[in-house]
Amino acid sequence: MMDRRHLLKLAAAGSLAGALPAARAALDVGDKAPDFNAQGSLGGKVFRFSLSEALKQGPVVLYFYPAAFSTGCTVEAHQFAEATEQFKALGATVIGVSHDDIDTLNKFSLTECRSKFAVLADTDQTIMKSYDAVLSLKPEYANRVSYVIAPNHTIVYQYTSLNPFKHVANTMAALKGWKTAQG
């Protein structure tokens, strides 16, 4: 089993992202996003998240990441935190999901997410499996997959890459494109 320290080394070296081919998520544009409820943390405070309730407010940017506090996941969380206000301006909610427990996510939401967006605990991987976001090489972790989900539960964009650097830019561009198409 690969421990967190080993994952950090691989991510830091960039070898994990380069060693695996980019896989497409099974859920694609036009598919219905599976509904779910989960325990989450925002600013270190635990709450209950419902995808259906969030979609009543507008689109949702749902992103899966392997492990809180790993190098790539920290980079990605910082980027989503920096872009949260832009996502909000477009009416979107950003939600991160990993297999981490809620105590770990309470800390991660405060420090790496900078209390800007919520992260959800998917300890039994129910959400990851329903979104085909399990890392095939190491199934105890989530793959790095991002979705933009329209208020009618339709997936309007999906992107899969272990490289954390394009998820924010790609989901932002997809969200802007979707908003423009809505008129």
ABEGO torsion letter per residue (X at the ends): XBBAAAAAAAAAAGAAAAABBBBBBABBBGBBBBBBBBBBBBGGBBBBBBAAAAAAAEBBBBBBBABBGBAAAAAAAAAAAAAAAAAAAAGBBBBBBBABBAAAAAAAAAAAAGGABBBBBBAAGAAAAAAGABBAABAABBBBBBBBBBAAGBBABBBBBABAAAAAAAAAAAAAAAAAAAX
